[in-house]
């Protein structure tokens, strides 16, 4: 896998712990998704800072748009 991203820590295409994570996701019936750089950089760092008082490094900030995307696709339920 060769990711196309400006987020340097995600450019390896094989993050640390990936084999274990992949195994656990598959065993639990989970889902591995992706977001593009526009979604990752658009607002998640600002949102986390305002709502939680946390400054997240770019690779960590991809999670909120990922959760939003999964909710929109019906992969997870909100509320």
mmCIF file of the N, C-alpha and C atoms, coordinates in Angstrom:
data_MODEL
# 
_entry.id   MODEL 
# 
loop_
_atom_site.group_PDB 
_atom_site.id 
_atom_site.type_symbol 
_atom_site.label_atom_id 
_atom_site.label_alt_id 
_atom_site.label_comp_id 
_atom_site.label_asym_id 
_atom_site.label_entity_id 
_atom_site.label_seq_id 
_atom_site.pdbx_PDB_ins_code 
_atom_site.Cartn_x 
_atom_site.Cartn_y 
_atom_site.Cartn_z 
_atom_site.occupancy 
_atom_site.B_iso_or_equiv 
_atom_site.pdbx_formal_charge 
_atom_site.auth_seq_id 
_atom_site.auth_comp_id 
_atom_site.auth_asym_id 
_atom_site.auth_atom_id 
_atom_site.pdbx_PDB_model_num 
ATOM 1   N N  . UNK A 1 1  ? 0.839   -1.164  0.000  1.00 0.00 ? 1  UNK A N  1 
ATOM 2   C CA . UNK A 1 1  ? 0.000   0.000   0.000  1.00 0.00 ? 1  UNK A CA 1 
ATOM 3   C C  . UNK A 1 1  ? 0.894   1.240   0.000  1.00 0.00 ? 1  UNK A C  1 
ATOM 4   N N  . UNK A 1 2  ? 0.620   2.185   -0.857 1.00 0.00 ? 2  UNK A N  1 
ATOM 5   C CA . UNK A 1 2  ? 1.356   3.444   -0.902 1.00 0.00 ? 2  UNK A CA 1 
ATOM 6   C C  . UNK A 1 2  ? 0.382   4.599   -0.719 1.00 0.00 ? 2  UNK A C  1 
ATOM 7   N N  . UNK A 1 3  ? 0.218   5.065   0.504  1.00 0.00 ? 3  UNK A N  1 
ATOM 8   C CA . UNK A 1 3  ? -0.729  6.154   0.737  1.00 0.00 ? 3  UNK A CA 1 
ATOM 9   C C  . UNK A 1 3  ? -0.282  7.444   0.060  1.00 0.00 ? 3  UNK A C  1 
ATOM 10  N N  . UNK A 1 4  ? -1.239  8.227   -0.348 1.00 0.00 ? 4  UNK A N  1 
ATOM 11  C CA . UNK A 1 4  ? -0.972  9.536   -0.940 1.00 0.00 ? 4  UNK A CA 1 
ATOM 12  C C  . UNK A 1 4  ? -1.454  10.576  0.063  1.00 0.00 ? 4  UNK A C  1 
ATOM 13  N N  . UNK A 1 5  ? -0.511  11.051  0.878  1.00 0.00 ? 5  UNK A N  1 
ATOM 14  C CA . UNK A 1 5  ? -0.857  11.993  1.939  1.00 0.00 ? 5  UNK A CA 1 
ATOM 15  C C  . UNK A 1 5  ? 0.306   12.922  2.233  1.00 0.00 ? 5  UNK A C  1 
ATOM 16  N N  . UNK A 1 6  ? -0.026  14.068  2.763  1.00 0.00 ? 6  UNK A N  1 
ATOM 17  C CA . UNK A 1 6  ? 0.981   15.016  3.241  1.00 0.00 ? 6  UNK A CA 1 
ATOM 18  C C  . UNK A 1 6  ? 1.268   14.805  4.727  1.00 0.00 ? 6  UNK A C  1 
ATOM 19  N N  . UNK A 1 7  ? 0.552   13.889  5.355  1.00 0.00 ? 7  UNK A N  1 
ATOM 20  C CA . UNK A 1 7  ? 0.756   13.596  6.770  1.00 0.00 ? 7  UNK A CA 1 
ATOM 21  C C  . UNK A 1 7  ? 1.914   12.607  6.864  1.00 0.00 ? 7  UNK A C  1 
ATOM 22  N N  . UNK A 1 8  ? 3.061   13.120  7.204  1.00 0.00 ? 8  UNK A N  1 
ATOM 23  C CA . UNK A 1 8  ? 4.305   12.360  7.119  1.00 0.00 ? 8  UNK A CA 1 
ATOM 24  C C  . UNK A 1 8  ? 4.268   11.032  7.868  1.00 0.00 ? 8  UNK A C  1 
ATOM 25  N N  . UNK A 1 9  ? 3.707   11.020  9.060  1.00 0.00 ? 9  UNK A N  1 
ATOM 26  C CA . UNK A 1 9  ? 3.716   9.786   9.840  1.00 0.00 ? 9  UNK A CA 1 
ATOM 27  C C  . UNK A 1 9  ? 2.811   8.699   9.264  1.00 0.00 ? 9  UNK A C  1 
ATOM 28  N N  . UNK A 1 10 ? 1.973   9.042   8.306  1.00 0.00 ? 10 UNK A N  1 
ATOM 29  C CA . UNK A 1 10 ? 1.099   8.052   7.673  1.00 0.00 ? 10 UNK A CA 1 
ATOM 30  C C  . UNK A 1 10 ? 1.602   7.597   6.308  1.00 0.00 ? 10 UNK A C  1 
ATOM 31  N N  . UNK A 1 11 ? 2.714   8.141   5.860  1.00 0.00 ? 11 UNK A N  1 
ATOM 32  C CA . UNK A 1 11 ? 3.198   7.824   4.513  1.00 0.00 ? 11 UNK A CA 1 
ATOM 33  C C  . UNK A 1 11 ? 3.874   6.473   4.392  1.00 0.00 ? 11 UNK A C  1 
ATOM 34  N N  . UNK A 1 12 ? 4.092   5.789   5.502  1.00 0.00 ? 12 UNK A N  1 
ATOM 35  C CA . UNK A 1 12 ? 4.759   4.490   5.432  1.00 0.00 ? 12 UNK A CA 1 
ATOM 36  C C  . UNK A 1 12 ? 3.875   3.431   4.794  1.00 0.00 ? 12 UNK A C  1 
ATOM 37  N N  . UNK A 1 13 ? 2.558   3.579   4.923  1.00 0.00 ? 13 UNK A N  1 
ATOM 38  C CA . UNK A 1 13 ? 1.642   2.585   4.394  1.00 0.00 ? 13 UNK A CA 1 
ATOM 39  C C  . UNK A 1 13 ? 1.542   1.357   5.277  1.00 0.00 ? 13 UNK A C  1 
ATOM 40  N N  . UNK A 1 14 ? 2.341   1.315   6.344  1.00 0.00 ? 14 UNK A N  1 
ATOM 41  C CA . UNK A 1 14 ? 2.314   0.180   7.273  1.00 0.00 ? 14 UNK A CA 1 
ATOM 42  C C  . UNK A 1 14 ? 2.677   0.700   8.668  1.00 0.00 ? 14 UNK A C  1 
ATOM 43  N N  . UNK A 1 15 ? 1.708   1.323   9.334  1.00 0.00 ? 15 UNK A N  1 
ATOM 44  C CA . UNK A 1 15 ? 1.989   1.877   10.658 1.00 0.00 ? 15 UNK A CA 1 
ATOM 45  C C  . UNK A 1 15 ? 2.415   0.803   11.655 1.00 0.00 ? 15 UNK A C  1 
ATOM 46  N N  . UNK A 1 16 ? 3.124   1.231   12.687 1.00 0.00 ? 16 UNK A N  1 
ATOM 47  C CA . UNK A 1 16 ? 3.550   0.296   13.741 1.00 0.00 ? 16 UNK A CA 1 
ATOM 48  C C  . UNK A 1 16 ? 2.333   -0.414  14.311 1.00 0.00 ? 16 UNK A C  1 
ATOM 49  N N  . UNK A 1 17 ? 2.448   -1.693  14.506 1.00 0.00 ? 17 UNK A N  1 
ATOM 50  C CA . UNK A 1 17 ? 1.355   -2.469  15.075 1.00 0.00 ? 17 UNK A CA 1 
ATOM 51  C C  . UNK A 1 17 ? 0.282   -2.864  14.082 1.00 0.00 ? 17 UNK A C  1 
ATOM 52  N N  . UNK A 1 18 ? 0.463   -2.508  12.812 1.00 0.00 ? 18 UNK A N  1 
ATOM 53  C CA . UNK A 1 18 ? -0.589  -2.777  11.821 1.00 0.00 ? 18 UNK A CA 1 
ATOM 54  C C  . UNK A 1 18 ? -0.987  -4.244  11.743 1.00 0.00 ? 18 UNK A C  1 
ATOM 55  N N  . UNK A 1 19 ? -0.067  -5.204  11.714 1.00 0.00 ? 19 UNK A N  1 
ATOM 56  C CA . UNK A 1 19 ? -0.511  -6.607  11.625 1.00 0.00 ? 19 UNK A CA 1 
ATOM 57  C C  . UNK A 1 19 ? -1.444  -7.002  12.774 1.00 0.00 ? 19 UNK A C  1 
ATOM 58  N N  . UNK A 1 20 ? -1.127  -6.578  13.989 1.00 0.00 ? 20 UNK A N  1 
ATOM 59  C CA . UNK A 1 20 ? -1.976  -6.878  15.131 1.00 0.00 ? 20 UNK A CA 1 
ATOM 60  C C  . UNK A 1 20 ? -3.322  -6.165  15.005 1.00 0.00 ? 20 UNK A C  1 
ATOM 61  N N  . UNK A 1 21 ? -3.282  -4.880  14.651 1.00 0.00 ? 21 UNK A N  1 
ATOM 62  C CA . UNK A 1 21 ? -4.521  -4.102  14.501 1.00 0.00 ? 21 UNK A CA 1 
ATOM 63  C C  . UNK A 1 21 ? -5.420  -4.736  13.446 1.00 0.00 ? 21 UNK A C  1 
ATOM 64  N N  . UNK A 1 22 ? -4.848  -5.088  12.308 1.00 0.00 ? 22 UNK A N  1 
ATOM 65  C CA . UNK A 1 22 ? -5.621  -5.701  11.220 1.00 0.00 ? 22 UNK A CA 1 
ATOM 66  C C  . UNK A 1 22 ? -6.273  -6.999  11.688 1.00 0.00 ? 22 UNK A C  1 
ATOM 67  N N  . UNK A 1 23 ? -5.511  -7.818  12.414 1.00 0.00 ? 23 UNK A N  1 
ATOM 68  C CA . UNK A 1 23 ? -6.025  -9.092  12.917 1.00 0.00 ? 23 UNK A CA 1 
ATOM 69  C C  . UNK A 1 23 ? -7.196  -8.860  13.873 1.00 0.00 ? 23 UNK A C  1 
ATOM 70  N N  . UNK A 1 24 ? -7.075  -7.903  14.769 1.00 0.00 ? 24 UNK A N  1 
ATOM 71  C CA . UNK A 1 24 ? -8.129  -7.613  15.737 1.00 0.00 ? 24 UNK A CA 1 
ATOM 72  C C  . UNK A 1 24 ? -9.374  -7.038  15.059 1.00 0.00 ? 24 UNK A C  1 
ATOM 73  N N  . UNK A 1 25 ? -9.180  -6.175  14.085 1.00 0.00 ? 25 UNK A N  1 
ATOM 74  C CA . UNK A 1 25 ? -10.318 -5.603  13.368 1.00 0.00 ? 25 UNK A CA 1 
ATOM 75  C C  . UNK A 1 25 ? -11.083 -6.699  12.635 1.00 0.00 ? 25 UNK A C  1 
ATOM 76  N N  . UNK A 1 26 ? -10.379 -7.563  11.949 1.00 0.00 ? 26 UNK A N  1 
ATOM 77  C CA . UNK A 1 26 ? -11.031 -8.656  11.219 1.00 0.00 ? 26 UNK A CA 1 
ATOM 78  C C  . UNK A 1 26 ? -11.729 -9.621  12.179 1.00 0.00 ? 26 UNK A C  1 
ATOM 79  N N  . UNK A 1 27 ? -11.081 -9.962  13.287 1.00 0.00 ? 27 UNK A N  1 
ATOM 80  C CA . UNK A 1 27 ? -11.660 -10.900 14.245 1.00 0.00 ? 27 UNK A CA 1 
ATOM 81  C C  . UNK A 1 27 ? -12.928 -10.349 14.895 1.00 0.00 ? 27 UNK A C  1 
ATOM 82  N N  . UNK A 1 28 ? -12.989 -9.033  15.040 1.00 0.00 ? 28 UNK A N  1 
ATOM 83  C CA . UNK A 1 28 ? -14.142 -8.415  15.702 1.00 0.00 ? 28 UNK A CA 1 
ATOM 84  C C  . UNK A 1 28 ? -15.227 -7.985  14.724 1.00 0.00 ? 28 UNK A C  1 
ATOM 85  N N  . UNK A 1 29 ? -14.976 -8.192  13.429 1.00 0.00 ? 29 UNK A N  1 
ATOM 86  C CA . UNK A 1 29 ? -15.958 -7.741  12.435 1.00 0.00 ? 29 UNK A CA 1 
ATOM 87  C C  . UNK A 1 29 ? -15.929 -6.241  12.239 1.00 0.00 ? 29 UNK A C  1 
ATOM 88  N N  . UNK A 1 30 ? -14.799 -5.630  12.588 1.00 0.00 ? 30 UNK A N  1 
ATOM 89  C CA . UNK A 1 30 ? -14.659 -4.177  12.495 1.00 0.00 ? 30 UNK A CA 1 
ATOM 90  C C  . UNK A 1 30 ? -14.426 -3.685  11.080 1.00 0.00 ? 30 UNK A C  1 
ATOM 91  N N  . UNK A 1 31 ? -14.000 -2.456  10.978 1.00 0.00 ? 31 UNK A N  1 
ATOM 92  C CA . UNK A 1 31 ? -13.870 -1.766  9.698  1.00 0.00 ? 31 UNK A CA 1 
ATOM 93  C C  . UNK A 1 31 ? -12.615 -0.908  9.711  1.00 0.00 ? 31 UNK A C  1 
ATOM 94  N N  . UNK A 1 32 ? -11.879 -0.929  8.626  1.00 0.00 ? 32 UNK A N  1 
ATOM 95  C CA . UNK A 1 32 ? -10.735 -0.035  8.442  1.00 0.00 ? 32 UNK A CA 1 
ATOM 96  C C  . UNK A 1 32 ? -11.078 0.873   7.281  1.00 0.00 ? 32 UNK A C  1 
ATOM 97  N N  . UNK A 1 33 ? -11.045 2.168   7.514  1.00 0.00 ? 33 UNK A N  1 
ATOM 98  C CA . UNK A 1 33 ? -11.415 3.129   6.480  1.00 0.00 ? 33 UNK A CA 1 
ATOM 99  C C  . UNK A 1 33 ? -10.311 4.132   6.241  1.00 0.00 ? 33 UNK A C  1 
ATOM 100 N N  . UNK A 1 34 ? -10.635 5.129   5.467  1.00 0.00 ? 34 UNK A N  1 
ATOM 101 C CA . UNK A 1 34 ? -9.649  6.170   5.167  1.00 0.00 ? 34 UNK A CA 1 
ATOM 102 C C  . UNK A 1 34 ? -10.358 7.499   4.959  1.00 0.00 ? 34 UNK A C  1 
ATOM 103 N N  . UNK A 1 35 ? -9.582  8.557   5.083  1.00 0.00 ? 35 UNK A N  1 
ATOM 104 C CA . UNK A 1 35 ? -10.046 9.900   4.745  1.00 0.00 ? 35 UNK A CA 1 
ATOM 105 C C  . UNK A 1 35 ? -8.953  10.547  3.912  1.00 0.00 ? 35 UNK A C  1 
ATOM 106 N N  . UNK A 1 36 ? -9.320  11.511  3.115  1.00 0.00 ? 36 UNK A N  1 
ATOM 107 C CA . UNK A 1 36 ? -8.300  12.181  2.310  1.00 0.00 ? 36 UNK A CA 1 
ATOM 108 C C  . UNK A 1 36 ? -7.724  13.370  3.082  1.00 0.00 ? 36 UNK A C  1 
ATOM 109 N N  . UNK A 1 37 ? -6.652  13.933  2.561  1.00 0.00 ? 37 UNK A N  1 
ATOM 110 C CA . UNK A 1 37 ? -5.979  15.031  3.258  1.00 0.00 ? 37 UNK A CA 1 
ATOM 111 C C  . UNK A 1 37 ? -6.899  16.232  3.465  1.00 0.00 ? 37 UNK A C  1 
ATOM 112 N N  . UNK A 1 38 ? -7.776  16.511  2.509  1.00 0.00 ? 38 UNK A N  1 
ATOM 113 C CA . UNK A 1 38 ? -8.689  17.650  2.681  1.00 0.00 ? 38 UNK A CA 1 
ATOM 114 C C  . UNK A 1 38 ? -9.555  17.455  3.923  1.00 0.00 ? 38 UNK A C  1 
ATOM 115 N N  . UNK A 1 39 ? -10.040 16.238  4.125  1.00 0.00 ? 39 UNK A N  1 
ATOM 116 C CA . UNK A 1 39 ? -10.849 15.952  5.311  1.00 0.00 ? 39 UNK A CA 1 
ATOM 117 C C  . UNK A 1 39 ? -9.998  15.984  6.575  1.00 0.00 ? 39 UNK A C  1 
ATOM 118 N N  . UNK A 1 40 ? -8.796  15.487  6.492  1.00 0.00 ? 40 UNK A N  1 
ATOM 119 C CA . UNK A 1 40 ? -7.919  15.409  7.657  1.00 0.00 ? 40 UNK A CA 1 
ATOM 120 C C  . UNK A 1 40 ? -7.452  16.782  8.120  1.00 0.00 ? 40 UNK A C  1 
ATOM 121 N N  . UNK A 1 41 ? -7.193  17.671  7.188  1.00 0.00 ? 41 UNK A N  1 
ATOM 122 C CA . UNK A 1 41 ? -6.673  18.989  7.547  1.00 0.00 ? 41 UNK A CA 1 
ATOM 123 C C  . UNK A 1 41 ? -7.756  20.048  7.667  1.00 0.00 ? 41 UNK A C  1 
ATOM 124 N N  . UNK A 1 42 ? -8.949  19.764  7.198  1.00 0.00 ? 42 UNK A N  1 
ATOM 125 C CA . UNK A 1 42 ? -10.000 20.777  7.132  1.00 0.00 ? 42 UNK A CA 1 
ATOM 126 C C  . UNK A 1 42 ? -10.286 21.408  8.485  1.00 0.00 ? 42 UNK A C  1 
ATOM 127 N N  . UNK A 1 43 ? -10.541 20.583  9.498  1.00 0.00 ? 43 UNK A N  1 
ATOM 128 C CA . UNK A 1 43 ? -10.932 21.171  10.756 1.00 0.00 ? 43 UNK A CA 1 
ATOM 129 C C  . UNK A 1 43 ? -10.715 20.316  11.996 1.00 0.00 ? 43 UNK A C  1 
ATOM 130 N N  . UNK A 1 44 ? -10.297 19.066  11.877 1.00 0.00 ? 44 UNK A N  1 
ATOM 131 C CA . UNK A 1 44 ? -10.270 18.231  13.077 1.00 0.00 ? 44 UNK A CA 1 
ATOM 132 C C  . UNK A 1 44 ? -9.354  18.718  14.190 1.00 0.00 ? 44 UNK A C  1 
ATOM 133 N N  . UNK A 1 45 ? -8.212  19.289  13.864 1.00 0.00 ? 45 UNK A N  1 
ATOM 134 C CA . UNK A 1 45 ? -7.326  19.771  14.925 1.00 0.00 ? 45 UNK A CA 1 
ATOM 135 C C  . UNK A 1 45 ? -7.998  20.909  15.694 1.00 0.00 ? 45 UNK A C  1 
ATOM 136 N N  . UNK A 1 46 ? -8.632  21.810  14.971 1.00 0.00 ? 46 UNK A N  1 
ATOM 137 C CA . UNK A 1 46 ? -9.333  22.927  15.610 1.00 0.00 ? 46 UNK A CA 1 
ATOM 138 C C  . UNK A 1 46 ? -10.505 22.419  16.454 1.00 0.00 ? 46 UNK A C  1 
ATOM 139 N N  . UNK A 1 47 ? -11.260 21.471  15.913 1.00 0.00 ? 47 UNK A N  1 
ATOM 140 C CA . UNK A 1 47 ? -12.405 20.908  16.627 1.00 0.00 ? 47 UNK A CA 1 
ATOM 141 C C  . UNK A 1 47 ? -11.970 20.237  17.933 1.00 0.00 ? 47 UNK A C  1 
ATOM 142 N N  . UNK A 1 48 ? -10.923 19.437  17.881 1.00 0.00 ? 48 UNK A N  1 
ATOM 143 C CA . UNK A 1 48 ? -10.422 18.778  19.099 1.00 0.00 ? 48 UNK A CA 1 
ATOM 144 C C  . UNK A 1 48 ? -9.918  19.793  20.118 1.00 0.00 ? 48 UNK A C  1 
ATOM 145 N N  . UNK A 1 49 ? -9.252  20.829  19.648 1.00 0.00 ? 49 UNK A N  1 
ATOM 146 C CA . UNK A 1 49 ? -8.742  21.855  20.560 1.00 0.00 ? 49 UNK A CA 1 
ATOM 147 C C  . UNK A 1 49 ? -9.892  22.589  21.247 1.00 0.00 ? 49 UNK A C  1 
ATOM 148 N N  . UNK A 1 50 ? -10.915 22.951  20.478 1.00 0.00 ? 50 UNK A N  1 
ATOM 149 C CA . UNK A 1 50 ? -12.039 23.700  21.052 1.00 0.00 ? 50 UNK A CA 1 
ATOM 150 C C  . UNK A 1 50 ? -12.919 22.846  21.959 1.00 0.00 ? 50 UNK A C  1 
ATOM 151 N N  . UNK A 1 51 ? -13.193 21.621  21.560 1.00 0.00 ? 51 UNK A N  1 
ATOM 152 C CA . UNK A 1 51 ? -14.139 20.808  22.313 1.00 0.00 ? 51 UNK A CA 1 
ATOM 153 C C  . UNK A 1 51 ? -13.499 20.028  23.461 1.00 0.00 ? 51 UNK A C  1 
ATOM 154 N N  . UNK A 1 52 ? -12.232 19.650  23.310 1.00 0.00 ? 52 UNK A N  1 
ATOM 155 C CA . UNK A 1 52 ? -11.582 18.801  24.302 1.00 0.00 ? 52 UNK A CA 1 
ATOM 156 C C  . UNK A 1 52 ? -10.347 19.421  24.938 1.00 0.00 ? 52 UNK A C  1 
ATOM 157 N N  . UNK A 1 53 ? -9.896  20.561  24.415 1.00 0.00 ? 53 UNK A N  1 
ATOM 158 C CA . UNK A 1 53 ? -8.686  21.176  24.940 1.00 0.00 ? 53 UNK A CA 1 
ATOM 159 C C  . UNK A 1 53 ? -7.436  20.400  24.577 1.00 0.00 ? 53 UNK A C  1 
ATOM 160 N N  . UNK A 1 54 ? -7.490  19.677  23.460 1.00 0.00 ? 54 UNK A N  1 
ATOM 161 C CA . UNK A 1 54 ? -6.391  18.812  23.043 1.00 0.00 ? 54 UNK A CA 1 
ATOM 162 C C  . UNK A 1 54 ? -5.847  19.293  21.709 1.00 0.00 ? 54 UNK A C  1 
ATOM 163 N N  . UNK A 1 55 ? -4.527  19.424  21.613 1.00 0.00 ? 55 UNK A N  1 
ATOM 164 C CA . UNK A 1 55 ? -3.925  19.659  20.309 1.00 0.00 ? 55 UNK A CA 1 
ATOM 165 C C  . UNK A 1 55 ? -3.437  18.318  19.797 1.00 0.00 ? 55 UNK A C  1 
ATOM 166 N N  . UNK A 1 56 ? -4.009  17.868  18.705 1.00 0.00 ? 56 UNK A N  1 
ATOM 167 C CA . UNK A 1 56 ? -3.666  16.558  18.156 1.00 0.00 ? 56 UNK A CA 1 
ATOM 168 C C  . UNK A 1 56 ? -2.709  16.709  16.988 1.00 0.00 ? 56 UNK A C  1 
ATOM 169 N N  . UNK A 1 57 ? -1.711  15.877  16.960 1.00 0.00 ? 57 UNK A N  1 
ATOM 170 C CA . UNK A 1 57 ? -0.796  15.780  15.827 1.00 0.00 ? 57 UNK A CA 1 
ATOM 171 C C  . UNK A 1 57 ? -1.614  15.326  14.623 1.00 0.00 ? 57 UNK A C  1 
ATOM 172 N N  . UNK A 1 58 ? -1.198  15.680  13.421 1.00 0.00 ? 58 UNK A N  1 
ATOM 173 C CA . UNK A 1 58 ? -1.988  15.445  12.205 1.00 0.00 ? 58 UNK A CA 1 
ATOM 174 C C  . UNK A 1 58 ? -2.445  14.002  12.032 1.00 0.00 ? 58 UNK A C  1 
ATOM 175 N N  . UNK A 1 59 ? -1.579  13.042  12.291 1.00 0.00 ? 59 UNK A N  1 
ATOM 176 C CA . UNK A 1 59 ? -1.961  11.632  12.117 1.00 0.00 ? 59 UNK A CA 1 
ATOM 177 C C  . UNK A 1 59 ? -3.060  11.236  13.099 1.00 0.00 ? 59 UNK A C  1 
ATOM 178 N N  . UNK A 1 60 ? -3.051  11.814  14.284 1.00 0.00 ? 60 UNK A N  1 
ATOM 179 C CA . UNK A 1 60 ? -4.101  11.525  15.257 1.00 0.00 ? 60 UNK A CA 1 
ATOM 180 C C  . UNK A 1 60 ? -5.394  12.246  14.909 1.00 0.00 ? 60 UNK A C  1 
ATOM 181 N N  . UNK A 1 61 ? -5.278  13.372  14.233 1.00 0.00 ? 61 UNK A N  1 
ATOM 182 C CA . UNK A 1 61 ? -6.452  14.173  13.903 1.00 0.00 ? 61 UNK A CA 1 
ATOM 183 C C  . UNK A 1 61 ? -7.275  13.585  12.763 1.00 0.00 ? 61 UNK A C  1 
ATOM 184 N N  . UNK A 1 62 ? -6.823  12.512  12.137 1.00 0.00 ? 62 UNK A N  1 
ATOM 185 C CA . UNK A 1 62 ? -7.631  11.900  11.069 1.00 0.00 ? 62 UNK A CA 1 
ATOM 186 C C  . UNK A 1 62 ? -8.811  11.123  11.644 1.00 0.00 ? 62 UNK A C  1 
ATOM 187 N N  . UNK A 1 63 ? -8.798  10.847  12.923 1.00 0.00 ? 63 UNK A N  1 
ATOM 188 C CA . UNK A 1 63 ? -9.865  10.042  13.511 1.00 0.00 ? 63 UNK A CA 1 
ATOM 189 C C  . UNK A 1 63 ? -11.233 10.711  13.493 1.00 0.00 ? 63 UNK A C  1 
ATOM 190 N N  . UNK A 1 64 ? -11.392 11.977  13.915 1.00 0.00 ? 64 UNK A N  1 
ATOM 191 C CA . UNK A 1 64 ? -12.732 12.574  13.877 1.00 0.00 ? 64 UNK A CA 1 
ATOM 192 C C  . UNK A 1 64 ? -13.380 12.540  12.485 1.00 0.00 ? 64 UNK A C  1 
ATOM 193 N N  . UNK A 1 65 ? -12.677 12.922  11.410 1.00 0.00 ? 65 UNK A N  1 
ATOM 194 C CA . UNK A 1 65 ? -13.353 12.833  10.113 1.00 0.00 ? 65 UNK A CA 1 
ATOM 195 C C  . UNK A 1 65 ? -13.644 11.386  9.713  1.00 0.00 ? 65 UNK A C  1 
ATOM 196 N N  . UNK A 1 66 ? -12.833 10.454  10.208 1.00 0.00 ? 66 UNK A N  1 
ATOM 197 C CA . UNK A 1 66 ? -13.106 9.045   9.933  1.00 0.00 ? 66 UNK A CA 1 
ATOM 198 C C  . UNK A 1 66 ? -14.383 8.584   10.605 1.00 0.00 ? 66 UNK A C  1 
ATOM 199 N N  . UNK A 1 67 ? -14.575 8.995   11.850 1.00 0.00 ? 67 UNK A N  1 
ATOM 200 C CA . UNK A 1 67 ? -15.793 8.639   12.582 1.00 0.00 ? 67 UNK A CA 1 
ATOM 201 C C  . UNK A 1 67 ? -17.010 9.280   11.907 1.00 0.00 ? 67 UNK A C  1 
ATOM 202 N N  . UNK A 1 68 ? -16.881 10.539  11.502 1.00 0.00 ? 68 UNK A N  1 
ATOM 203 C CA . UNK A 1 68 ? -17.982 11.218  10.808 1.00 0.00 ? 68 UNK A CA 1 
ATOM 204 C C  . UNK A 1 68 ? -18.320 10.492  9.517  1.00 0.00 ? 68 UNK A C  1 
ATOM 205 N N  . UNK A 1 69 ? -17.307 10.106  8.771  1.00 0.00 ? 69 UNK A N  1 
ATOM 206 C CA . UNK A 1 69 ? -17.532 9.388   7.515  1.00 0.00 ? 69 UNK A CA 1 
ATOM 207 C C  . UNK A 1 69 ? -18.243 8.057   7.760  1.00 0.00 ? 69 UNK A C  1 
ATOM 208 N N  . UNK A 1 70 ? -17.797 7.304   8.769  1.00 0.00 ? 70 UNK A N  1 
ATOM 209 C CA . UNK A 1 70 ? -18.427 6.015   9.062  1.00 0.00 ? 70 UNK A CA 1 
ATOM 210 C C  . UNK A 1 70 ? -19.881 6.192   9.486  1.00 0.00 ? 70 UNK A C  1 
ATOM 211 N N  . UNK A 1 71 ? -20.172 7.253   10.242 1.00 0.00 ? 71 UNK A N  1 
ATOM 212 C CA . UNK A 1 71 ? -21.556 7.525   10.649 1.00 0.00 ? 71 UNK A CA 1 
ATOM 213 C C  . UNK A 1 71 ? -22.419 7.843   9.421  1.00 0.00 ? 71 UNK A C  1 
ATOM 214 N N  . UNK A 1 72 ? -21.901 8.664   8.524  1.00 0.00 ? 72 UNK A N  1 
ATOM 215 C CA . UNK A 1 72 ? -22.642 9.003   7.308  1.00 0.00 ? 72 UNK A CA 1 
ATOM 216 C C  . UNK A 1 72 ? -22.886 7.787   6.422  1.00 0.00 ? 72 UNK A C  1 
ATOM 217 N N  . UNK A 1 73 ? -21.941 6.854   6.430  1.00 0.00 ? 73 UNK A N  1 
ATOM 218 C CA . UNK A 1 73 ? -22.075 5.644   5.609  1.00 0.00 ? 73 UNK A CA 1 
ATOM 219 C C  . UNK A 1 73 ? -22.882 4.558   6.319  1.00 0.00 ? 73 UNK A C  1 
ATOM 220 N N  . UNK A 1 74 ? -23.345 4.850   7.541  1.00 0.00 ? 74 UNK A N  1 
ATOM 221 C CA . UNK A 1 74 ? -24.148 3.881   8.284  1.00 0.00 ? 74 UNK A CA 1 
ATOM 222 C C  . UNK A 1 74 ? -23.356 2.745   8.902  1.00 0.00 ? 74 UNK A C  1 
ATOM 223 N N  . UNK A 1 75 ? -22.034 2.888   8.964  1.00 0.00 ? 75 UNK A N  1 
ATOM 224 C CA . UNK A 1 75 ? -21.202 1.840   9.547  1.00 0.00 ? 75 UNK A CA 1 
ATOM 225 C C  . UNK A 1 75 ? -21.225 1.868   11.068 1.00 0.00 ? 75 UNK A C  1 
ATOM 226 N N  . UNK A 1 76 ? -21.513 3.032   11.630 1.00 0.00 ? 76 UNK A N  1 
ATOM 227 C CA . UNK A 1 76 ? -21.695 3.171   13.074 1.00 0.00 ? 76 UNK A CA 1 
ATOM 228 C C  . UNK A 1 76 ? -22.940 4.020   13.303 1.00 0.00 ? 76 UNK A C  1 
ATOM 229 N N  . UNK A 1 77 ? -23.525 3.860   14.460 1.00 0.00 ? 77 UNK A N  1 
ATOM 230 C CA . UNK A 1 77 ? -24.718 4.624   14.778 1.00 0.00 ? 77 UNK A CA 1 
ATOM 231 C C  . UNK A 1 77 ? -24.372 5.755   15.723 1.00 0.00 ? 77 UNK A C  1 
ATOM 232 N N  . UNK A 1 78 ? -25.030 6.871   15.547 1.00 0.00 ? 78 UNK A N  1 
ATOM 233 C CA . UNK A 1 78 ? -24.811 8.023   16.422 1.00 0.00 ? 78 UNK A CA 1 
ATOM 234 C C  . UNK A 1 78 ? -25.907 8.062   17.477 1.00 0.00 ? 78 UNK A C  1 
ATOM 235 N N  . UNK A 1 79 ? -25.619 8.790   18.539 1.00 0.00 ? 79 UNK A N  1 
ATOM 236 C CA . UNK A 1 79 ? -26.608 9.011   19.582 1.00 0.00 ? 79 UNK A CA 1 
ATOM 237 C C  . UNK A 1 79 ? -26.787 7.866   20.411 1.00 0.00 ? 79 UNK A C  1 
# 
